[in-house]
Amino acid sequence: MEKKGLLIVISGPSGAGKGTICKEWMQNNPDAVLSISATTRAPRPMEKDSVNYFFKTREEFEAMIEENEFLEYAQVYDNYYGTPRKYVQQQLKEGRDVILEIDIQGALKVKDRFDTGIFIFIIPPSMEELKRRIVTRGTEDPNVILKRFSSAFEEINFIKRYNYVVVNDTVEEATKKVDAIIMAEKCRVDRNTELILQLQGGI
Amino acid sequence: MEKKGLLIVISGPSGAGKGTICKEWMQNNPDAVLSISATTRAPRPMEKDSVNYFFKTREEFEAMIEENEFLEYAQVYDNYYGTPRKYVQQQLKEGRDVILEIDIQGALKVKDRFDTGIFIFIIPPSMEELKRRIVTRGTEDPNVILKRFSSAFEEINFIKRYNYVVVNDTVEEATKKVDAIIMAEKCRVDRNTELILQLQGGI
């Protein structure tokens, strides 16, 4: 029986630890693939097309928007970033799980178009901890820090549109939970209609 | 934050391996409890009240039925068997997960009254394998075997009312899946409203 892969969306406020969890999870699941974004920004040294990003010209990107080829996209300053639908669908069709690390706005757009995905919201153990992570992360400008923090705080409201919430106490525990969620989802009755038909047909 | 336990219903046709999976799972989860049934049948040597069963007289049992004290009950020949609601609810309230091993008819009745439970259907790897298990299990009467098998076959239809289906290829793998399902369910957004409120209130 051929099984389609699952789209796993790892999302949450910046500073929650999405990236670390995805990296750790990918190491334990070498058969899965990370979704590759498309962008109009120039490649940095060492970045390769179709590996780090699909690099596109502005015209190419806008043509893809026209053709409805993105699960979601956004413009950030002068550049576009987006998740090409075709790459994700091809991987899923071939039976590979696809993991998509994405901010909350992007995840909600993906959810509108791909409701069979598994939407996991990563949260820090507390808002104090999130603040600490945002503060120690880089910029020293208190206005930027305050803005990031208050946007993270507001975004917690969107958690209700997700399926799961994973508290990132430790990367190890959080990754174990993501693993369990995926294993469990593969056992859901509504994802196993073929198996059930097979059993019923197969005395 | 106080967390309520989960009711985990392990069900499926006879011969699927429910009992072995429950036993294995309990060994790995010493904080969880097995639901204890009530019965009017006489205790066998070594059986203890409130450990193996809650032993009841017929009058006591019927009074409990009147008082709506069962999550489900059934009469089998001359005796009643049932799942007392109070015991299950008390354990859940104290934060312990309760595992209930039960046949399909019983599980469906529990589902009507306790929809927040997690309903897991255990199936054999194939219907041929189920037949083999039923045949090697005991009685040699071909009519009994045929009856058991055809009822197992019909009961597969009820799988749609469950949340999860776990194929019992090996006990180890099946138990791992049950574990994953429970870990995942504890991460479901709708089971974590308190955590979310806490985060939102706690700058």
Interface residues (C-beta under 8 A of the other chain):
Chain A: I120 F121 I123 S126 M127 E128 F153 I156 N157 I159 K160 Y162 N163 Y164 V165 V166 V167 K176 K177 D179 A180 I181 M183 A184 E185 C187 R188 V189 N192 L195 I196 L199 Q200 G202 I203
Chain B: I120 F121 I123 S126 M127 E128 F153 I156 N157 I159 K160 Y162 N163 Y164 V165 V166 V167 K176 K177 D179 A180 I181 M183 A184 E185 C187 R188 V189 N192 L195 I196 L199 Q200 G202 I203
